Amino acid sequence: MNILFRKRYNKEAHFEQLFMEMYPRLVRYATTLMGDADEAKDIVSETMEQAWKEFDKLEADTRSAWMYAAVRNGCLNRLKHLNVEQQHINSLIEATRTDMSNNYREHEALLQQAECIARSLPEPTCTILRLCYWEKKTYQQVAGELGISPDTVKKYISKALRTLREAMLQKEEI
């Protein structure tokens, strides 16, 4: 029998024995730390995978201690990650609450002001602005509908937006 084959077979047999002995213990240990059996199994599986990769480097008499330490560290890392996720979720919830209570009202008020100013614009500026922004038509479509060139539509839109911007800035200063 080839020496390399025997060495590999020997490694697999030793690892299988270690796995069978340690896996249930490590899952119980991780479950105690995590409070979640599924999370514990994932962490122990990752540890076993790492142990397989490092198996040749691990001393036979310290393998189980290494595995317990690796599981403990895996649990701690996962708990830290879950804590960070929860902090982000809490921040998002708070930002959403604040946004809903404050910014939504402000946004609606600004939209109403803009609509009021837009309706007060002279014709055909008012109609062109309504067709382009409220009805979402292209300059080409509006030009065809009104019998003018797309460049004329663009000039009216530019004029309307400048007027809206100036009027909104004046309202903010008041």
Secondary structure, 3 states (H helix, E strand, C coil): CCHHHHHHHHHHHHHHHHHHHHHHHHHHHHHHHHCCHHHHHHHHHHHHHHHHHHCCCCCCCCHHHHHHHHHHHHHHHHHHHHHHHHHHHHHHHHHHHHHHHHHHHHHHHHHHHHHHHHHCCCCCHHHHHHHHHHCCCCHHHHHHHHCCCHHHHHHHHHHHHHHHHHHHHHHHHC
